[in-house]
Structures are given as structure tokens and as C-alpha cells.
Amino acid sequence: MALLRTENVDFIYSKGTPFEKKALSHVTFSLEKNEFVGIVGTTGSGKSTFIKLLNGLLAPKKGAVYFNEQNIWSKGYDLRALRFAVGISFQYPEHQIFSDTVKEDIAYGLKNQGVPENLWQDKIMEVLKIVGLDETYLELSPFQLSGGEIRRVALASIMVMRPQVLILDEPTAGLDPVGRDTIYTALKQYQKETESTILVVSHNMDDVAEYADSLLVMSAGQILAQGTPAEVFSKTEELTAAGLAVPEITQLLHHLKLSGLPIQDSLFRIEDAAQELANFLNEVKKDE
């Protein structure tokens, strides 16, 4: 049974006006418990609209959204409870930080959940550890921190509420490679400790492919491809035609295959590609 799913969802902005725009068309998708999924697509592909439908920030114009097999727009459904269960962190979450200290910012969600104050400290320390920070940060102003540190505080502020589904919109935007790896490592650690479902939105396939169990590729408000990273990257030409950049190592393998080499071209990790090429060279030597 899917934890969270959509069924033939459509969404239209400014319907009935000269500015009408169909953002999503017939999108059917499901998330399972303890799954890590990447949603990728170019700007305007419908990614951000789609995730807002998943926790009821937007209502579909057609189709349905289900959480634990209950239609979230059925009469009497508790949308407030849903938004605690399906937490969203939008792009550049540091812009949403407003508290005087790191501790206050992380505790804000606990307060809204009605968690007793005497339980806050342990919960805060738990998520701080996951994102790679320690207690010395608690009394600091978030605005004293580096870009990577403040992004980790914003992530901890969502994690502390323990949503069943954690959705992040471009969580590594603007960060250097070390900062990106830190964020993704924290997400994998959080998933391991909580068995939460994680959905990451990104325009960068390299970012998510390394960590995601599966990918959903969106283009012009529709699903272009979905499956494991290897299954998705086997569609290199379709992805490129949609304006998406597949990992460089995948592009290289694809070009080599087009030139006639009998190699697998859906690999996206350098070590896997190196092994594939080494195997090919070994076979060539055997035939000599």
C-alpha cells in the first residue's frame, strides 16, 4: 500500500483568465514507506506545483491525492495533521528563518505540534547530530552562520517534527560540492534512523542519482520517465531532448555505445563506469 500517491492529477493556474496555464496533466505517482525519491525536471516542468499538491497546499483541479489511502480533499479530512505528517522545506529555506537563536528556530515546529517543552532538548539534540552540528550552535543567531550551516539548521527544523514524508525543494541550491554532500548524507542518516520517506526536488540529476532509490522525471507538467536511476538514464536521448542534463559519465558511456562499443550506457557512478570499461578492455584482450 502506497504511503502517498496521486491519481491522474491536473492543476491549472488562473483558470478562466487570459493568464490560464496548465501546470500538471494526468500525473499519477506513488511513494512507499522508507523510500528515497528524486524528482527532476527543468524550470517550469511542474515540480514545485506537484509537491504543493502532496500536502494540501494546492488542490488538484482534477484527480485525487491520497495519504494512507485517504483522499486528502474528502469532507472532514484534517489537513493540518497532514501537513505535520508530510513536511515540506522550500527552496532556500534559510529565507524562512526568523528566530533569534538556532534553538528557538528548531523548537518552533515542536511548539506548534504541542510537544511538551521538557521534551524539546532531547529532540533538538538528536536532529542537530544528524545534520552535523553540536550544542555550541544552540544559542547562536542563525544569521551568524555560514550558508551551509544555516541550510542544515533549516533542515533540522523540519526533521525535528518527524514527518512521515519529508519533501525538500532544491535543498542543495547554491551550495558547493562539500555542502551538497553534507546535506545528502544528513538526509540518508535521517532516513536510516527514522524510516521516513524522503522526496527531493532538483534540476540536477547528478545530485539526486547518487542517493535516490528511484527518480521521477517531469517535463511540461507530465511524467517523462520514472524508475531506478539506471532505468531512467537508459533514456539519455529523450532526457536530452527535454532539456535535461544526464550525468557526464552517463553521456560519455552513451557516446561510446553509439560509436559501436558493446557497453552499458545507463551507469552514473564513476566507479561503476570504470569497472564497465575495464571489463570491456579485458574482453578485448582475450580476443586478441
N, C-alpha and C positions, 0 to 999 in steps of 0.2 A: 504493500500500500504506500503510495506516494505521500510524503510529508506535506509538500506544497506543489500545486500544479495549476496550470491554466488550460483552458479548453476553447479553442477557436476564438481567441480574444482579438477584438478590434478596438482601436482607440482613434478618435478624431478630435483634433483641436479646432476651436472656433467654428463648430458645426453650424451650417446655415448662414454663414457670413462670407464676404468676399475673401477672407483670410483662411478659409477652411483648409485643413491639411490632415490627411490620413497618416498617422504616425505608426500604427500597427495594423497588420492584416492577417487574420487567421493564425495566430500564434498559439501553438499547443506545445507545452513543455512541462516536465515534472522534475522535482528534486526529491531524492531519497534521504533518509536519515544518515548522518555521518558521511556525506558526500561533499567533495570539493569541486565546484564547477566554475569554469571561467566563461564569461560572456564577452565576446569580442565583436568589433564592428567599427566602421568609420564614423565620424561625426555625422549625426542625422540619421543613423541606421535604426534608431528606436530603442537603444539600450536603456537610457535613463528613464524614458517613459515606461518601459516594461517593468523595471524594478519598482517604480512607484505604484504600479498595479498590485504588486505582490504583497504589500502590507496595507492596502486600502487607502493610500494617499490619493489615488485616482481610481475612478470606477470605469470598468470597460463599457464601451458603447454597445458591444455585442460579445457574446461568450460569457465565460464564468471563471472565477478564481476560487480554488478550494484549498483550505488548510485543514489537515487531518480529515479530509473528505467532507468538510462542511463548506458550503458556499458562503464566502465572507460577506456577500451582499444580500443574504437571506434576511427576512424580517427578524429583528431582535438580536442579531449577531453582535457580539461585543468587540467592536473594532479597536477599542483602547487596549484590551487584553491582547489582541492580535499584534498590535504594534510593539508590545513588550516581547512577544514571542518571536516576531520577525523584525529584527532591528536593522536599520539602515544607517550607514555612515556615508554622507555625500562627498563629492569631490572637494578637496581642500577643507577637511573637517576642522582644521585649526581656525578657520574663519568663524566657526560657531562657538568657539571657546570664549567664555565671558567671566569666569570666576577669578577671584584674587589669588588662589593657590591651586596647585595641582590636586591636592587632596579634596578641596571643595568641588572642583570640576568633576572628578571621578565619582564623588559621592552624590552628585546631583541626581543621577538616574536612580540610585538606591532610595533616595528620599522620595522620588516620585512613585516608586514601586511600593512604598510603605514599609520598607525593610527597617526594623528597629535599629536605632543609632549604635547600640552596643555591639552590633554585628558588622558594622561598616569596616572597621580596621582590618580584620582578617581578610575580608573580601577584596579590599583595596590592595593589600599587600600581595595577595595571590595574583591579581592581574598585572601589577607592577612588575613582578618577577617574570611573568610570561613575556612582557614586551621589553624586557631587558633593562629596567630601571630599578633603583633601590629607594629605601626610605628617605634618603637625603633629598630627594626631589619633592617630597610631600608639601613642604612649606614654601617652596619656591613659587614665584609667579610664572604661569605658563609662558608669559611673554618674555621671560629671561632665557628661554631655552632655544636651542638650535631648531632648524626646520624639521630635521629628522626626529628629534626628541619630542617636539610638540605634536608631531603626527602620531607618535607612539602613545602620548597621553590621550589624544583623541580616540585612538583605538581602544585603550584601556577603559575609557568612559563608556564605550559600548559593550565591551566584553564583561564588565563587572555586573551587568544586568542579566547575564547568562541567557541570551535569546536562543531559542531552538534553531533559528536560522539567522545567520549573520551575513548581511549583504553590504558590500563595500563598492562604492563607485570611484574608480581610479585611485585606489589607496596609495599608490606609489608615484602619483603625478608630481613632477618637479624634483624628485629625489635622485641622488646619484646611485650608481650600482650597489654600493655598500648599504645605503639607506633602503633601497628596494629589497635587497636580500634580508635585511633585518626585519622588515615588515612581514615578508612572506614566511620567514622562519617562525616569527611570533604567531602567525595565523595557523601554521601547521601544528605548533605546540599546543595552542588553544584547542584546536580540533581534537588532538590526541587526548587531552585531559578532560574534555567535556563531551566528546562525541557529538558536537554540534555540526550542523550543515552549514557550509560556507559557500557563498556565491560572490565572485569578484568580477566586476566590470572593468574592462580595459580595452584600449585601442591597440595595445602592444601584445602580439601573440607570444613573443619571447618571454615576456613577464609571467604570463599565466601557465604556459605549456609545461614549464618545469615542475609546477606544483599541483596543477589541477588533475583530477581523475578523468574529467570529460570537459568538452568545450561546446558552447553554443555560439554559432556564428550568425550574426544578423546583418542584413543588407536591405535597405529601403523598406524597413518595417516588417520584414519577413525573415523566416529562418532559412538561411542559405545552406548550412551544414550543421550537423551535431554528431557527437560520438567521442571516442577517445582522441587524444591529440594525434596519434598516429593515423587514425581513420580520417580525421579532418584534414591533416596535412597531405594526405594522398590526393586531395583535390586542389593541388597547387595552382593549376591554370584557372579554375573557377574562382578561387580566392583572389588571385592577382587581378582578374578581370573586374572583380568587385572593389578594387582599390585597397585590398588588404595585403600587408607585407608579411609573408610567412617567414619563419626564422631563416637567417642567412645560410646556415648549414643545410637546411632543407632545400633552399633554392639551388645551392651548389650540387647536391645529390641529384636533384631533378634535371639540371642541365647535363650532368654526366650520363644520366639514364637516357635522355633524349639523343645524346651523341652515340648511343649504342652499347653502353656498359650495362651488363645484367646485374644491377644493384637495386636495393630497396631505397626508394626516394622519399619515404614518409617519416624518416627519422629526424629528430630535432635536438638531440643532445650530442655535443661534440664527441664525447667518449663513445657513444653508440655508432656515430658516423665513422669514427676512426677504426672501430672494430669491423664495420661493414667493408670498408676499403681494404683493410688488412686481409680479411677473408677472401676478397676478390683477387688480390695480388697473390695470395698463396695458391689459389686455384690456377692462376695463370702460370705460376712457376711449375706446378705439377704437370701442366700440359706441354711444357717446353721440352 
